[in-house]
Amino acid sequence: MSKQPGAEVLHETIMPGLDANIVRMYKRTEDGTLVFREAWIDAGGSGDADGAQAPEIYFVLNHGTVGHISTSKDAVVGTLEEAEAMLAAFALQCAEDGYAVLERSEQFLVVAQFALKSDRVSERDQHLAKRVKDSLTPHLAWRGSGVLEKVEFTAAPHGLGRLNIYIVAPDPARAVANIKVCVREEKLDFTKLTIAAGPIDEPDALRAKHSATGSTAFSL
């Protein structure tokens, strides 16, 4: 794909499947609702200027219904070892409660695609890609509905271009709904948006679930 001088083509893997730093587990309730629990250790605080004060360590819990804003709470933990023990205990308790980790192969691929005016990646296109990534990442994470995996630009017929955002999602319908809300709220070129979903490793099987024309045809 060609580009304008000074504009770098973005082809970036954000997260290869699941985030290894988070214990995230799911289960279906008796009425079929998909719910999730997750926990992680936040040791990224800062000490004083001389580095004499160790950063605080937080153990963070989060839970909710996939597709809906979740509930979160955190607690200060004395040591990293204590936090790691709490994380292990959390995973054990979740398993006892019927929750399980969903591997990448057990989830679905959802692609948010933006139509671009040209296959020459402009600074505006790069800015759009960054805004979409920065907006969708937390929006989906706090709803348990997807993890961004890759961002890429591709050429389209007639000299046009596409921006593709790849998302690994446990429930594609929920992810599609959340993406639409986020793109609207953040004013991210909603009229140029198409969203497709399908099996995780079968891009040729992706079908549009939202498009300006209403067509189910889709191409990366």
DRENMAR-735137 format. One record per residue (C-alpha): residue number from 0; residue in one letter; x, y, z. Coordinates in steps of 0.05 Angstrom, whole numbers, plus 32768, in hexadecimal, padded with zeros to 4 digits. Example, Ala and Ser with C-alpha at 12.3 -4.5 7.8 and 13.67 -1.06 7.14 Angstrom:
! DRENMAR-735137
[site 0; 'A'; [80F6; 7FA6; 809C]];
[site 1; 'S'; [8111; 7FEB; 808F]];
***
This chain:
! DRENMAR-735137
[site 0; 'M'; [8000; 8000; 8000]];
[site 1; 'S'; [801E; 8044; 7FED]];
[site 2; 'K'; [8025; 807D; 801D]];
[site 3; 'Q'; [8033; 80C7; 801D]];
[site 4; 'P'; [8079; 80DF; 802F]];
[site 5; 'G'; [8082; 80E3; 807A]];
[site 6; 'A'; [8045; 80B7; 8089]];
[site 7; 'E'; [8055; 8073; 80A7]];
[site 8; 'V'; [8027; 803A; 8096]];
[site 9; 'L'; [800A; 801D; 80D6]];
[site 10; 'H'; [800A; 7FD2; 80D8]];
[site 11; 'E'; [800C; 7FC4; 8122]];
[site 12; 'T'; [7FFD; 7F88; 814C]];
[site 13; 'I'; [7FE2; 7FA4; 818D]];
[site 14; 'M'; [7FD5; 7F64; 81B4]];
[site 15; 'P'; [7FE1; 7F1D; 819B]];
[site 16; 'G'; [7F9E; 7F00; 81AF]];
[site 17; 'L'; [7F94; 7F06; 81FA]];
[site 18; 'D'; [7FB7; 7F32; 822D]];
[site 19; 'A'; [7FE4; 7F05; 8257]];
[site 20; 'N'; [7FE5; 7F39; 828F]];
[site 21; 'I'; [7F9A; 7F31; 829D]];
[site 22; 'V'; [7F75; 7EF4; 82B7]];
[site 23; 'R'; [7F33; 7EFA; 8291]];
[site 24; 'M'; [7EFE; 7EC3; 8296]];
[site 25; 'Y'; [7EB8; 7EBA; 827B]];
[site 26; 'K'; [7E7A; 7E90; 8286]];
[site 27; 'R'; [7E33; 7E8A; 826D]];
[site 28; 'T'; [7DFC; 7E95; 82A1]];
[site 29; 'E'; [7DBE; 7E69; 82A2]];
[site 30; 'D'; [7D9A; 7E99; 8274]];
[site 31; 'G'; [7DD3; 7E98; 8242]];
[site 32; 'T'; [7DF2; 7EDC; 8254]];
[site 33; 'L'; [7E3D; 7EDF; 824C]];
[site 34; 'V'; [7E5F; 7EFD; 828A]];
[site 35; 'F'; [7EA8; 7F08; 829B]];
[site 36; 'R'; [7ED7; 7F13; 82D4]];
[site 37; 'E'; [7F1E; 7F2C; 82CF]];
[site 38; 'A'; [7F57; 7F41; 82FC]];
[site 39; 'W'; [7F9C; 7F5F; 82F4]];
[site 40; 'I'; [7FD6; 7F7C; 831A]];
[site 41; 'D'; [7FE6; 7FC6; 8312]];
[site 42; 'A'; [802C; 7FD4; 8329]];
[site 43; 'G'; [8038; 800F; 82FB]];
[site 44; 'G'; [8036; 8048; 832D]];
[site 45; 'S'; [8070; 8078; 8336]];
[site 46; 'G'; [809C; 8085; 8372]];
[site 47; 'D'; [80BC; 80C7; 8386]];
[site 48; 'A'; [80F0; 80EB; 835C]];
[site 49; 'D'; [812A; 80C4; 837B]];
[site 50; 'G'; [8108; 8082; 8372]];
[site 51; 'A'; [810A; 8075; 83BD]];
[site 52; 'Q'; [80C0; 8067; 83C4]];
[site 53; 'A'; [80A8; 8027; 83A4]];
[site 54; 'P'; [8069; 802D; 8379]];
[site 55; 'E'; [8028; 8014; 8397]];
[site 56; 'I'; [800E; 7FD1; 837E]];
[site 57; 'Y'; [7FC4; 7FC9; 8370]];
[site 58; 'F'; [7F9C; 7F8A; 8366]];
[site 59; 'V'; [7F62; 7F9B; 8338]];
[site 60; 'L'; [7F21; 7F75; 8330]];
[site 61; 'N'; [7EEF; 7F81; 82F8]];
[site 62; 'H'; [7EAE; 7F5C; 82E5]];
[site 63; 'G'; [7E6F; 7F64; 82BD]];
[site 64; 'T'; [7E43; 7F4E; 8284]];
[site 65; 'V'; [7E66; 7F4B; 8240]];
[site 66; 'G'; [7E53; 7F88; 8218]];
[site 67; 'H'; [7E41; 7FB3; 8254]];
[site 68; 'I'; [7E6C; 7FE1; 827F]];
[site 69; 'S'; [7E8C; 7FB9; 82B6]];
[site 70; 'T'; [7E97; 7FC4; 8301]];
[site 71; 'S'; [7EDE; 7FCC; 831B]];
[site 72; 'K'; [7F00; 7FD2; 835E]];
[site 73; 'D'; [7F49; 7FD1; 8374]];
[site 74; 'A'; [7F70; 7FC7; 83B4]];
[site 75; 'V'; [7FB7; 7FDA; 83C8]];
[site 76; 'V'; [7FE2; 7F9C; 83D2]];
[site 77; 'G'; [8022; 7F9A; 83FB]];
[site 78; 'T'; [804F; 7F72; 83CC]];
[site 79; 'L'; [804F; 7F58; 8385]];
[site 80; 'E'; [8052; 7F11; 839F]];
[site 81; 'E'; [8012; 7F1D; 83C7]];
[site 82; 'A'; [7FF0; 7F3A; 8389]];
[site 83; 'E'; [8005; 7EFD; 835F]];
[site 84; 'A'; [7FE9; 7ECE; 8394]];
[site 85; 'M'; [7FA7; 7EF5; 8392]];
[site 86; 'L'; [7FA5; 7EEF; 8346]];
[site 87; 'A'; [7FAF; 7EA4; 834B]];
[site 88; 'A'; [7F78; 7E9E; 8380]];
[site 89; 'F'; [7F4A; 7EC8; 8354]];
[site 90; 'A'; [7F54; 7E99; 8319]];
[site 91; 'L'; [7F47; 7E5D; 8345]];
[site 92; 'Q'; [7F07; 7E7B; 8362]];
[site 93; 'C'; [7EED; 7E8E; 831D]];
[site 94; 'A'; [7EF8; 7E47; 8304]];
[site 95; 'E'; [7ED2; 7E2C; 8340]];
[site 96; 'D'; [7E9A; 7E5B; 832F]];
[site 97; 'G'; [7E95; 7E41; 82E8]];
[site 98; 'Y'; [7EBE; 7E75; 82C4]];
[site 99; 'A'; [7EF3; 7E62; 8290]];
[site 100; 'V'; [7F27; 7E84; 8266]];
[site 101; 'L'; [7F13; 7E8B; 821D]];
[site 102; 'E'; [7F4E; 7E7D; 81F0]];
[site 103; 'R'; [7F56; 7EA6; 81B1]];
[site 104; 'S'; [7F3F; 7E69; 8188]];
[site 105; 'E'; [7EFD; 7E69; 81AF]];
[site 106; 'Q'; [7EED; 7EB1; 819E]];
[site 107; 'F'; [7EDA; 7ED7; 815F]];
[site 108; 'L'; [7EFA; 7F09; 8130]];
[site 109; 'V'; [7ED9; 7F4D; 812A]];
[site 110; 'V'; [7EF5; 7F81; 80FA]];
[site 111; 'A'; [7EE3; 7FCB; 80FD]];
[site 112; 'Q'; [7EF3; 7FE7; 80B9]];
[site 113; 'F'; [7EF6; 8030; 80A4]];
[site 114; 'A'; [7EF3; 8043; 805A]];
[site 115; 'L'; [7F2A; 8074; 8047]];
[site 116; 'K'; [7F2D; 80A5; 800D]];
[site 117; 'S'; [7F6E; 808A; 7FF2]];
[site 118; 'D'; [7F9F; 8050; 7FF7]];
[site 119; 'R'; [7FD4; 8084; 8007]];
[site 120; 'V'; [7FD5; 8086; 8053]];
[site 121; 'S'; [7FCF; 80CF; 8069]];
[site 122; 'E'; [7FDD; 80EF; 80AC]];
[site 123; 'R'; [7F92; 80F4; 80B6]];
[site 124; 'D'; [7F8C; 80A9; 80AB]];
[site 125; 'Q'; [7FC4; 809D; 80DE]];
[site 126; 'H'; [7FA1; 80CA; 810F]];
[site 127; 'L'; [7F5F; 80A5; 8105]];
[site 128; 'A'; [7F82; 8062; 8112]];
[site 129; 'K'; [7F9F; 807C; 8153]];
[site 130; 'R'; [7F5D; 8099; 816A]];
[site 131; 'V'; [7F37; 8059; 815A]];
[site 132; 'K'; [7F6A; 802E; 817F]];
[site 133; 'D'; [7F6C; 805C; 81BB]];
[site 134; 'S'; [7F20; 805F; 81BF]];
[site 135; 'L'; [7F0D; 8017; 81B0]];
[site 136; 'T'; [7F41; 7FF7; 81DD]];
[site 137; 'P'; [7F24; 800F; 8220]];
[site 138; 'H'; [7EDC; 8010; 8207]];
[site 139; 'L'; [7EDE; 7FC6; 81F8]];
[site 140; 'A'; [7F0A; 7FB3; 8232]];
[site 141; 'W'; [7EDC; 7FD0; 8267]];
[site 142; 'R'; [7EA2; 7FA9; 8249]];
[site 143; 'G'; [7EC7; 7F67; 8241]];
[site 144; 'S'; [7EB4; 7F66; 81F8]];
[site 145; 'G'; [7EF5; 7F65; 81D2]];
[site 146; 'V'; [7F41; 7F6E; 81CE]];
[site 147; 'L'; [7F61; 7F95; 8196]];
[site 148; 'E'; [7F93; 7F69; 8172]];
[site 149; 'K'; [7FAB; 7F8D; 8134]];
[site 150; 'V'; [7FA5; 7FCF; 810E]];
[site 151; 'E'; [7FB5; 7FD3; 80C4]];
[site 152; 'F'; [7FAA; 7FFB; 8085]];
[site 153; 'T'; [7F9A; 7FD7; 8044]];
[site 154; 'A'; [7F8C; 7FEB; 7FFD]];
[site 155; 'A'; [7F45; 7FE9; 7FE1]];
[site 156; 'P'; [7F2D; 7FE8; 7F99]];
[site 157; 'H'; [7F2D; 8028; 7F6F]];
[site 158; 'G'; [7F68; 8047; 7F94]];
[site 159; 'L'; [7F43; 804A; 7FD7]];
[site 160; 'G'; [7F5C; 8030; 801A]];
[site 161; 'R'; [7F44; 800F; 805A]];
[site 162; 'L'; [7F56; 8012; 80A3]];
[site 163; 'N'; [7F4A; 7FCF; 80C5]];
[site 164; 'I'; [7F46; 7FC5; 8110]];
[site 165; 'Y'; [7F49; 7F7B; 8124]];
[site 166; 'I'; [7F26; 7F68; 8165]];
[site 167; 'V'; [7F23; 7F25; 8189]];
[site 168; 'A'; [7EDE; 7F21; 81A8]];
[site 169; 'P'; [7EB9; 7EED; 81D3]];
[site 170; 'D'; [7E75; 7F04; 81BA]];
[site 171; 'P'; [7E77; 7F24; 8174]];
[site 172; 'A'; [7E31; 7F43; 8179]];
[site 173; 'R'; [7E43; 7F67; 81B9]];
[site 174; 'A'; [7E85; 7F7E; 819C]];
[site 175; 'V'; [7E63; 7F99; 815D]];
[site 176; 'A'; [7E31; 7FC0; 8188]];
[site 177; 'N'; [7E68; 7FDD; 81B4]];
[site 178; 'I'; [7E92; 7FF1; 8179]];
[site 179; 'K'; [7E58; 8017; 8159]];
[site 180; 'V'; [7E4A; 803D; 819A]];
[site 181; 'C'; [7E94; 804F; 81A4]];
[site 182; 'V'; [7E9F; 8066; 815D]];
[site 183; 'R'; [7E60; 8092; 8161]];
[site 184; 'E'; [7E71; 80AF; 81A5]];
[site 185; 'E'; [7EB9; 80BF; 8191]];
[site 186; 'K'; [7EA5; 80DA; 814D]];
[site 187; 'L'; [7ED3; 80AB; 8128]];
[site 188; 'D'; [7EB7; 80AE; 80E1]];
[site 189; 'F'; [7E7A; 8082; 80EF]];
[site 190; 'T'; [7E60; 808A; 80A8]];
[site 191; 'K'; [7EA0; 8069; 808E]];
[site 192; 'L'; [7E9B; 802E; 80BE]];
[site 193; 'T'; [7E8E; 7FE5; 80AC]];
[site 194; 'I'; [7E91; 7FAE; 80E2]];
[site 195; 'A'; [7E99; 7F65; 80D0]];
[site 196; 'A'; [7E9C; 7F26; 80FB]];
[site 197; 'G'; [7EAC; 7EDD; 80F1]];
[site 198; 'P'; [7ED7; 7EA2; 8107]];
[site 199; 'I'; [7F18; 7EB6; 8128]];
[site 200; 'D'; [7F48; 7E9D; 80F2]];
[site 201; 'E'; [7F1C; 7E9F; 80B4]];
[site 202; 'P'; [7F20; 7EE6; 8099]];
[site 203; 'D'; [7EFF; 7ED0; 8058]];
[site 204; 'A'; [7EC2; 7EBC; 8080]];
[site 205; 'L'; [7EB8; 7F01; 809E]];
[site 206; 'R'; [7E74; 7F20; 8091]];
[site 207; 'A'; [7E5E; 7F67; 809C]];
[site 208; 'K'; [7E31; 7F71; 80D8]];
[site 209; 'H'; [7E2E; 7FBD; 80CE]];
[site 210; 'S'; [7E39; 7FE5; 808F]];
[site 211; 'A'; [7E21; 8024; 806E]];
[site 212; 'T'; [7E00; 7FFD; 8036]];
[site 213; 'G'; [7DE3; 7FC4; 8060]];
[site 214; 'S'; [7E0A; 7F91; 8037]];
[site 215; 'T'; [7E2A; 7F54; 8059]];
[site 216; 'A'; [7E63; 7F52; 8027]];
[site 217; 'F'; [7EA6; 7F62; 8046]];
[site 218; 'S'; [7EEF; 7F64; 8030]];
[site 219; 'L'; [7F2E; 7F73; 8057]];
***
